[in-house]
């Protein structure tokens, strides 16, 4: 499974001739090789490239004034507390504010149901540490969020893909995989998924919960994008469905609605599992930054986060619409793409024979970029798939980027 290449000490670090070599880095780290597209994507950082590749929130929409004021107030009013070590579970005021928001959206939650994490990515790591033995099966949507695959891989999980369609994971395929694989955990991004932007409809959420209840596995419901809804009514969280409420963990994040640099997220988990996550977190980082938590709590008290989310939604809706307007002329005949009703991504597929990974270099030659879809799969990839993020450019730039993409793909045959 792991390459047997020489690992460890940097090739360029000179070693005195008398010194014995140090042991190599662990196989679990060595096995996570560089992504084949990472080097190409480094080229998208050039300012002249219009990049739909990143998964970044729009920085001009960060509420810099509101966040600055929150930090200033925290440092003025309670500097000794804000700069001190604090509890692993997290700032009580922040947990109370998050609990209030979740309860307000239909998921009854108390502050003690929550553990504040250093981004929701850490929540994933803690849950994996708490639940997964090497060799345990983790079921994932195919395609799946890449850093989740890495996390499960580090834990030595056997990651098994489950088929999806335009509405997300397919319940019949999930049932078949559950019966065959006896999974410990199912990882899902049910709303505005990364990379596909897809949303699981309510009936499928019910089917997932029923399967977890009947066959006994954990559901990890990762929801960093759910509040970025442009239209339509929200679907219920799987965590709110009684069938699997005792075995569903909800991961939340402030990255897409406040700012990712805060590195603030949370885990809402049943009591026993939450306690195990607290222990895992003690070993990981003792606790999430005291001052960042205090500032976020202050922000939630003093500012109107929902109004701010409204601003983000309006901007992203316009940008999504600009992308949808430009795609028909940009992609070759026979291509397909979806119309996500929120989030940050459109998922497109070039017709049979086109390879989006190979074509990325051509696109960058025309100063436009996307992320090829293939690396997001752990089953058989759709080689024509690509992820297009619409968040970080104005509608005009998006239109221009798609004109460039059209030029790049014009005349290319499969
Ligand atoms: N889950 C998903 C599906 C994501 O797309 C991301 C980040 N893009 C994360 C988790 C991690 O987010 P954070 O750690 O910033 O909360």
Boltz pocket constraint, residues with backbone or C-beta under 6 A from the ligand:
constraints:
  - pocket:
      binder: B
      contacts: [[A, 55], [A, 118], [A, 119], [A, 120], [A, 121], [A, 122], [A, 145], [A, 189], [A, 194], [A, 222], [A, 224], [A, 252], [A, 253], [A, 254], [A, 255], [A, 260], [A, 263], [A, 264], [A, 265]]
      max_distance: 6.0
